Amino acid sequence: MNDISEQLPDQDAEAAAEPGQARIEITGLGKSYGSLQVFKDINLNFGEREIVTIVGPSGCGKTTLLRCIDGLLPVNEGAVQIDGDEIAQPREGVAMVFQHFGLFPWKTVEQNVAYGLKLAGVSKSEIQKKVPEYITLVGLGGFETSYPYELSGGMQQRCGLARALATEPHVLLMDEPFAAVDAQTREILQFELLRIWALRPMTMVFVTHSIEEAVLMGDRVVVLKGRPSSVFEIIEVNLPGPRDRSTLGHPRFAEIREHVWSTLMDEARAAEFEVN
């Protein structure tokens, strides 16, 4: 096998290595809360049709970085640009899926999926056309009139995904979207998301604590490390597609998983015993 380090692109040449033009450009990004600096000097590009996963020890700022990309949090240093525009607040064409579903309990599946479209001012006729399409896409056909309490955790997350996808975003930000479901459901949803992305490719930035999930889902894996954290390395995954359960047994999958785990092991153990 080739050595992992030989396949890491020079960060100054990232844009050339990506499929298509960079959709998201992050330069010199830093975020602090008072005297606590969470991360510094983050420089990343994300291509138009790629999935980039982000891993790192607990507390390294993965979710904070995602929220900065979305414009939900202000940055202290540097900038985030999407399609050439600097981000200071949430913008059209960017959708985020959170870990804890975020569904309205008093709304049906149909009404929850329609919510983002209504906020965007989409016409009633267009909503009536799009909502059934995206409910079917995520495998919730037949549950249109069900309420969240009537759904399993996996079905609730499918509903949250449909709500995000219905706005037809160019950028989809995923904040540990499968962390709240059981292991079997998580695996099912991983392959469902890959199927959906293959049908409707976009820029996807996927934050996860799971190294296995990061390798399975990502075209590239970004490893954050340090206090404050920064980009320690970027790994080109180069796994054959389409990815399915056999991918989990591929030698390249095992190689990257072990490399990332050994890279993060010491910091992960330290973070486990850290008192905030």
Sequence and secondary structure as in RCSB ss.txt:
>XXXX:A:sequence
MNDISEQLPDQDAEAAAEPGQARIEITGLGKSYGSLQVFKDINLNFGEREIVTIVGPSGCGKTTLLRCIDGLLPV
NEGAVQIDGDEIAQPREGVAMVFQHFGLFPWKTVEQNVAYGLKLAGVSKSEIQKKVPEYITLVGLGGFETSYPYE
LSGGMQQRCGLARALATEPHVLLMDEPFAAVDAQTREILQFELLRIWALRPMTMVFVTHSIEEAVLMGDRVVVLK
GRPSSVFEIIEVNLPGPRDRSTLGHPRFAEIREHVWSTLMDEARAAEFEVN
>XXXX:A:secstr
   GGGG   GGGHHHHSSSSEEEEEEEEEEEETTEEEEEEEEEEEETT EEEEE STTSSHHHHHHHHHTSS  
SEEEEEETTEE SS  TTEEEE TT    TTS HHHHHHHHHHHTT  HHHHHHHHHHHHHHTT TT TT  GGG
S HHHHHHHHHHHHHHT  SEEEEESTTTTS HHHHHHHHHHHHHHHHHS  EEEEE S HHHHHHH SEEEEEE
TTTBEEEEEEE    SS  GGGGG HHHHHHHHHHHHHHHHHHHHHHT   
